[in-house]
């Protein structure tokens, strides 16, 4: 099955501690109002990343996609983690 990240967004809404910045410069280009400086990660509203816009499972996107943190860039659509997160939101996995 091919997973469409634009119609999902679940990976950006399952943890208030993720995405964390990895190394110097990982937050470059991200507006200050979207950064949790105290914890070195993206600001979250509950478990949802502040940069996530739209509705999970319908149409979601990242407002800082071009400058998203490395951990977001490395998250793989269709991976075991992806499937686990999709299941937590009752989104299709097969």
HELIX and SHEET records of a PDB file:
HELIX    1   1 UNK A    5  UNK A    7  5                                   3    
HELIX    2   2 UNK A   10  UNK A   12  5                                   3    
HELIX    3   3 UNK A   32  UNK A   34  5                                   3    
HELIX    4   4 UNK A   65  UNK A   67  5                                   3    
HELIX    5   5 UNK A   70  UNK A   74  1                                   5    
HELIX    6   6 UNK A   80  UNK A   88  1                                   9    
SHEET    1   A 2 UNK A  35  UNK A  36  0                                        
SHEET    2   A 2 UNK A  41  UNK A  42 -1                                        
SHEET    1   B 2 UNK A  44  UNK A  45  0                                        
SHEET    2   B 2 UNK A  48  UNK A  49 -1                                        
SHEET    1   C 2 UNK A  52  UNK A  55  0                                        
SHEET    2   C 2 UNK A  59  UNK A  62 -1                                        
END                                                                             
